[in-house]
Amino acid sequence: MMAITDAARAAAARGEWNRVEHYIQLREERLHQEALSFEQRASILSIDRTIAEQIAVAQAGLAALLDEAAKTRQRLQGLRRWNGAVSSDSGTIERHI
C-alpha cells in the first residue's frame, strides 16, 4: 500500500497527474483488501496532504497562465483594431493597405 502511495507522490512531484489518479484509484481498490496499522494510515494521510498541496499549486499556476493568455489575447485584439487589421483566430495580424 505504501509503495502505491509513494508512487503517487513521486508522480505528483513530476506533475504526472494522470498517473497520480491511476495510483490513487489502484490504492483505493486495494484498501478494502488490506488491513493497515495506525502508523501506515497516518503516513498515507500525510502523503495525500502533500499531493493535495501540489495539486493546489499546479492549479494556481495554470489559472495564472490562463489569465495571462486571456490578457495577451485582449491586447492582440486591441492591436488588430488599432492597426485596422482584420481579426482572425490565427493569432496573426493582417494589414490591408
TAUR-V888287 format. One record per residue. RES is the residue in one small letter. PHI is phi in whole degrees, 0 to 359 (NA if undefined). Layout:
res->RES phi->PHI
res->RES phi->PHI
This chain:
res->m phi->NA
res->m phi->294
res->a phi->296
res->i phi->294
res->t phi->295
res->d phi->295
res->a phi->295
res->a phi->296
res->r phi->297
res->a phi->295
res->a phi->296
res->a phi->295
res->a phi->297
res->r phi->269
res->g phi->76
res->e phi->267
res->w phi->293
res->n phi->295
res->r phi->292
res->v phi->302
res->e phi->301
res->h phi->300
res->y phi->295
res->i phi->294
res->q phi->295
res->l phi->298
res->r phi->297
res->e phi->300
res->e phi->297
res->r phi->276
res->l phi->301
res->h phi->286
res->q phi->261
res->e phi->232
res->a phi->273
res->l phi->245
res->s phi->284
res->f phi->301
res->e phi->296
res->q phi->295
res->r phi->296
res->a phi->295
res->s phi->295
res->i phi->297
res->l phi->298
res->s phi->297
res->i phi->295
res->d phi->299
res->r phi->295
res->t phi->299
res->i phi->298
res->a phi->299
res->e phi->295
res->q phi->294
res->i phi->296
res->a phi->298
res->v phi->295
res->a phi->297
res->q phi->296
res->a phi->296
res->g phi->297
res->l phi->295
res->a phi->299
res->a phi->295
res->l phi->295
res->l phi->295
res->d phi->296
res->e phi->295
res->a phi->297
res->a phi->295
res->k phi->294
res->t phi->295
res->r phi->299
res->q phi->297
res->r phi->296
res->l phi->295
res->q phi->296
res->g phi->296
res->l phi->296
res->r phi->298
res->r phi->295
res->w phi->297
res->n phi->275
res->g phi->73
res->a phi->272
res->v phi->276
res->s phi->287
res->s phi->219
res->d phi->279
res->s phi->285
res->g phi->86
res->t phi->256
res->i phi->250
res->e phi->248
res->r phi->249
res->h phi->256
res->i phi->254
